[in-house]
Amino acid sequence: MEDAVSGTTVDVSVQVVRVGLLGYGGVGQAVARVATSASGRLGDAGILVKCIGALARDLGKPRVGPDIPLYTDPDDFPFTDCDIIVEVLGGIEPARSLAARALRLGIPVVTANKSLVAAHGLDLQALARQHNTSLYFEAAVMAGVPCVNTLARRPLASGAGSFAGILNGTSHFILSRIARGETFDAALVEAVERGYAEPSSDADVSGRDAAEKLTILLHLAGHADVVVRDLPTRGIDDLAPWHAALAGRLSGVIKPVALATFGGADAGAWVGPAFVPTAHPFAALDDVANVLQVGVGGNAVTFTGPGAGREVTAATIIDDLVEVASGQRLASRRPVGPPIAKALRQIPQGAWFLALDRVATSVGDLAEFLAARHLPAVFVASDHDRCAVITAEAPVSALTDAVDALEATGVHVTWLPVLPVATAGREVSRG
Ligand SMILES: NC(=O)c1ccc[n+]([C@@H]2O[C@H](COP(=O)([O-])OP(=O)(O)OC[C@H]3O[C@@H](n4cnc5c(N)ncnc54)[C@H](OP(=O)(O)O)[C@@H]3O)[C@@H](O)[C@H]2O)c1
């Protein structure tokens, strides 16, 4: 039998899945393209994905995706003709209310929207349970690396007490370029030219995108009380090649990390640039690579792979569609972990990397100055009136006291946490 939409020959045993796309931008059009280009492999899995319509704002906009019916008014959108809704609008509204509308109709929803899942994923999952359907969001966190559904199905793995990762490929690319001597602005332009960043890449550069992804992971670990703004977050736009060069002389690289430890007394979080010692496995990753380490030491599990573009994101969405269509119901677990939000509002105690500009004293005097403020220097590298220090482990209060005192003398300080290097079964800080 020949399918009228795709022109492909359809095995009658193949299940036709009618998909409604909320959003027909970069990812929405890629989903429709991949549904056609991968129809052979999808057919082998017993599924034919038919995109029956898409919601968009501007009917006059040029589109590169297949020509499917477009709707601008959600009230005209044929929800009840859809077996599955794919939400790729971005942002919170109208994405939240339209996803909720589909779930109330008992229609499963697949989304790539991390802002939506971080802010309302738990409510939407509860709504899905109530209406005997499901919400899938593998593409919302490291779309190129299948970790979300794995963690969702494994409460013991996701509750390992710590997440550490590089969750944003755009900021990773920019810092990798800065490490090669490019300015922040030039690296951002290159990221846009290569299609890794949108011209308005504030969410990537400010750390908000990574904070949303880390929040989603913490929800998967059962900690429903965490909201994005709990996580101490800093952007990467004040970093320059000289910071990277001095980090290199102290045997490290600067990477955009997302870190949360929540299993014990040293709970805390950080989303932003960090000094990563070259002995740490993240140091060897470059460009747009993503990584997530769950747990620490010998029990850690690491997921790693390429940062996602539109096509990879679309393929991940379609893999979710296949799971839904084949009757799998992702266990949307009720949150079971204790509240940890308050503990995550602090940066974990550890060693610190300080990059100092306009230093007028000798390295010896600087070391004395820091030691007197309970922030002993362990390694120092200097270059004219700039220098960098790795300190011993110290609480954040010692760091901020020392930074304030240095800045009062006219020195400009950029500080970063040092990512601990884990050895079998325990954490060892580089300091
Ligand atoms: N781009 C990636 O590589 C990537 C990777 C992983 C996850 N994601 C996530 O996927 C989602 C979509 O990203 P994208 O890059 O495809 O975004 P995009 O290109 O901006 O597309 C958004 C689409 O939604 C439509 N839209 C937005 N607001 C609307 C409204 N109020 N009413 C009707 N239509 C509306 C837009 O319509 P018009 O076309 O008419 O403007 C557009 O078709 C986001 O949540 C993003 O975080 C993207």
The ligand as an SDF file (V2000), in Angstrom:
LIG
                    3D

 48 52  0  0  0  0  0  0  0  0999 V2000
   17.7330   24.5580   18.1960 N   0  0  0  0  0  0  0  0  0  0  0  0
   18.2940   23.4970   18.7710 C   0  0  0  0  0  0  0  0  0  0  0  0
   19.3100   22.9600   18.3160 O   0  0  0  0  0  0  0  0  0  0  0  0
   17.6620   22.9180   20.0240 C   0  0  0  0  0  0  0  0  0  0  0  0
   18.2660   21.8430   20.6810 C   0  0  0  0  0  0  0  0  0  0  0  0
   17.6440   21.2800   21.8020 C   0  0  0  0  0  0  0  0  0  0  0  0
   16.4480   21.7950   22.2520 C   0  0  0  0  0  0  0  0  0  0  0  0
   15.8920   22.8690   21.6010 N   0  0  0  0  0  0  0  0  0  0  0  0
   14.6160   23.3930   22.1050 C   0  0  0  0  0  0  0  0  0  0  0  0
   13.6000   23.1980   21.1110 O   0  0  0  0  0  0  0  0  0  0  0  0
   12.6500   24.2600   21.2020 C   0  0  0  0  0  0  0  0  0  0  0  0
   12.4650   24.8930   19.8190 C   0  0  0  0  0  0  0  0  0  0  0  0
   13.7030   25.4330   19.3880 O   0  0  0  0  0  0  0  0  0  0  0  0
   13.8570   26.0210   17.9020 P   0  0  0  0  0  0  0  0  0  0  0  0
   15.3130   26.2400   17.7110 O   0  0  0  0  0  0  0  0  0  0  0  0
   13.1270   25.1820   16.9290 O   0  0  0  0  0  0  0  0  0  0  0  0
   13.1030   27.4270   18.0690 O   0  0  0  0  0  0  0  0  0  0  0  0
   12.5610   28.3690   16.8850 P   0  0  0  0  0  0  0  0  0  0  0  0
   13.3310   28.1310   15.6430 O   0  0  0  0  0  0  0  0  0  0  0  0
   12.4850   29.7300   17.4450 O   0  0  0  0  0  0  0  0  0  0  0  0
   11.0560   27.8320   16.6180 O   0  0  0  0  0  0  0  0  0  0  0  0
    9.9600   28.1270   17.4400 C   0  0  0  0  0  0  0  0  0  0  0  0
    8.6780   27.8510   16.6670 C   0  0  0  0  0  0  0  0  0  0  0  0
    7.5760   28.0680   17.5150 O   0  0  0  0  0  0  0  0  0  0  0  0
    6.6790   28.9900   16.8930 C   0  0  0  0  0  0  0  0  0  0  0  0
    6.0960   29.8130   17.9650 N   0  0  0  0  0  0  0  0  0  0  0  0
    6.7330   30.4010   18.9900 C   0  0  0  0  0  0  0  0  0  0  0  0
    5.8460   31.0540   19.7760 N   0  0  0  0  0  0  0  0  0  0  0  0
    4.6360   30.8450   19.2300 C   0  0  0  0  0  0  0  0  0  0  0  0
    3.3200   31.2600   19.5580 C   0  0  0  0  0  0  0  0  0  0  0  0
    3.0760   32.0410   20.6190 N   0  0  0  0  0  0  0  0  0  0  0  0
    2.2980   30.8400   18.7820 N   0  0  0  0  0  0  0  0  0  0  0  0
    2.5290   30.0830   17.6950 C   0  0  0  0  0  0  0  0  0  0  0  0
    3.7600   29.6570   17.3180 N   0  0  0  0  0  0  0  0  0  0  0  0
    4.7840   30.0510   18.0730 C   0  0  0  0  0  0  0  0  0  0  0  0
    7.5200   29.8150   15.9440 C   0  0  0  0  0  0  0  0  0  0  0  0
    6.6860   30.3220   14.9220 O   0  0  0  0  0  0  0  0  0  0  0  0
    7.3140   31.1540   13.6700 P   0  0  0  0  0  0  0  0  0  0  0  0
    8.1630   30.1700   12.9370 O   0  0  0  0  0  0  0  0  0  0  0  0
    6.1410   31.5870   12.8680 O   0  0  0  0  0  0  0  0  0  0  0  0
    8.0850   32.2810   14.2820 O   0  0  0  0  0  0  0  0  0  0  0  0
    8.4980   28.7400   15.4460 C   0  0  0  0  0  0  0  0  0  0  0  0
    7.8980   28.0270   14.3970 O   0  0  0  0  0  0  0  0  0  0  0  0
   13.1610   25.2230   22.2720 C   0  0  0  0  0  0  0  0  0  0  0  0
   12.5250   24.9250   23.4890 O   0  0  0  0  0  0  0  0  0  0  0  0
   14.6410   24.8980   22.3560 C   0  0  0  0  0  0  0  0  0  0  0  0
   15.1920   25.1640   23.6300 O   0  0  0  0  0  0  0  0  0  0  0  0
   16.4480   23.4320   20.4970 C   0  0  0  0  0  0  0  0  0  0  0  0
  1  2  1  0
  2  3  2  0
  2  4  1  0
  4  5  1  0
  4 48  2  0
  5  6  2  0
  6  7  1  0
  7  8  2  0
  8  9  1  0
  8 48  1  0
  9 10  1  0
  9 46  1  0
 10 11  1  0
 11 12  1  0
 11 44  1  0
 12 13  1  0
 13 14  1  0
 14 15  2  0
 14 16  1  0
 14 17  1  0
 17 18  1  0
 18 19  2  0
 18 20  1  0
 18 21  1  0
 21 22  1  0
 22 23  1  0
 23 24  1  0
 23 42  1  0
 24 25  1  0
 25 26  1  0
 25 36  1  0
 26 27  1  0
 26 35  1  0
 27 28  2  0
 28 29  1  0
 29 30  1  0
 29 35  2  0
 30 31  1  0
 30 32  2  0
 32 33  1  0
 33 34  2  0
 34 35  1  0
 36 37  1  0
 36 42  1  0
 37 38  1  0
 38 39  2  0
 38 40  1  0
 38 41  1  0
 42 43  1  0
 44 45  1  0
 44 46  1  0
 46 47  1  0
M  CHG  2   8   1  16  -1
M  END
$$$$
